[in-house]
Amino acid sequence: MDPSDLRADLAERLANDRPIDAETFNAACFMLSRALENLEFSVPEAAPLVRRLLRVAGRVVIDTATPDASAEVWPSTQEMAIQWIDEALRALGYEAVASSS
C-alpha cells in the first residue's frame, strides 16, 4: 500500500466518533514506526527501539483485540513480543529475562 493511502485511510478512521478498533490501532503503530525515518534522534539507537516497540504493540493488539481473537494465541503472541523486545534491547546491550518470581 502506498504510504499516502495509508495516512489518508488512517486519518479518516481516526476522524470519526467510533472507538478505535484493533486494525486501526495496528495501522497507526505501523504508520508511526515508518514516520520515525524522518525524525532526527539525539541518540540514533533510540529509533530502532521505538520502531520495534510500536510494531510489538500493534501485533499484540491485532492478535488479542480483533473480534475473532482467541485467548489460545496469547502464549505465542507473548513469546513473539518478548523475543522482538529482547532483540531490540540486545542491540543496546541489554536483554529481556524472566523474573524470578
N, C-alpha and C positions, 0 to 999 in steps of 0.2 A: 504494500500500500504506500502511496505517495505520502510523505510526512505532512504535507499541507492538507491532504484529505483527512488524515488522522486528526490534525488540530481542529479543522472545521467541524468534523463529526463529534469530537470530544467537546468542543465549545458548545455545540448545540445540545448535547446530552446534559452538560452541566448547567445550562442556562434555564432549564425548565424547573418546575417546582417539585418534581418527583424525587424520592430518595435515590442516592447513587447506588447502582447495582454493582455486582462483582465485576462484570465485563467493563463497565465504565471506570471503576477503580483501577483495574489492571491496565486499561488503556492510558489512564492518567500517569500511572507509575512508569509505563514504558515511554511515554512522551517525555516525561520529566527526566528519565535516565538518558534519553537521547539529547535533551537540551543541555545536559552537563558539558557536552563537547564544546559549547560556545562560551562557557564560563572560564574565567581565569582564576584558578585556586592559588592561594598563597602557599599552600602545601600541595604539590602535584599528586601525592599519594592519596589525598582525600577523595579525588574524583572517582577512581575505581571502587573505593569502599562505598561511597554514596550510591553509585550506579548499581552495585551488587545488592545493597540493602533495599533499594527501590524495586528491583526485579524480584527479590525474595518476597517482599510484601505483596506484590501483585500476584505472584504464583500461589502464595498461601491463600489469598482471598479467592482466587479462581478455583482452587482445589476444595475449599471448605465453605464457600458462601454462595455458590450458584444454586439455583433451585433444585438441581438433581445431584447435588453434592452428597457424598456418603461419608459417614464417620470412619468407614473402613479404610479410606485412603490416607487418613491422618498419619499413621506411622510412617508411610513412605514420604509424605509431604514434609513431615517434621525432619526426617532424616536428610532429605534434599536441602531443606532450609539450613540446617546445621552445617551440612557439607559446603554449601555455597558461602555461608558466612565464614566458615573456617578457612576456605580458600582465600577470601578477601583479607582476613586477618593475618594469614601466613605471609602475604605479600608485605605486611607491615611488621613482621617479626613476632607475631602473636599466634595463639591457636585457641580454638574453642574446645574446651574439655568438659566432660560431665562433672557435675558437682558431687561431692562425697555423700551428700545427704539424700 
